[in-house]
């Protein structure tokens, strides 16, 4: 689903990853992280896709919101589990969204 975001500017955190073959506990933690992120002040939405390469883009009001999410204790534990068990590699990019536009077919 395409996230509904406000009028720019706002921020995008782009998390790109490749996974190990170990899926034990991954789905539960990933689901919990999405729920927890959505509860954070400044969270605007998320979009995610995975095949061989996973890409998750979360949208945030400002850089302070992004820093607060990074400092969240449960998120820190999940990141360490990811490094240890679930990811072969990942990259995080933070970008300021200055404009957006789109199309939606109406039924």
Secondary structure, 3 states (H helix, E strand, C coil): CCCCCCCCCEEEEEEEEEECCCCCCHHHHHHHHHHHHHCCCCEEEEEEEECCCEEEEEEECCHHHHHHHHHCHHHHHHHHHHHHHHEEEEEEEEEEECCCCCCCCCC
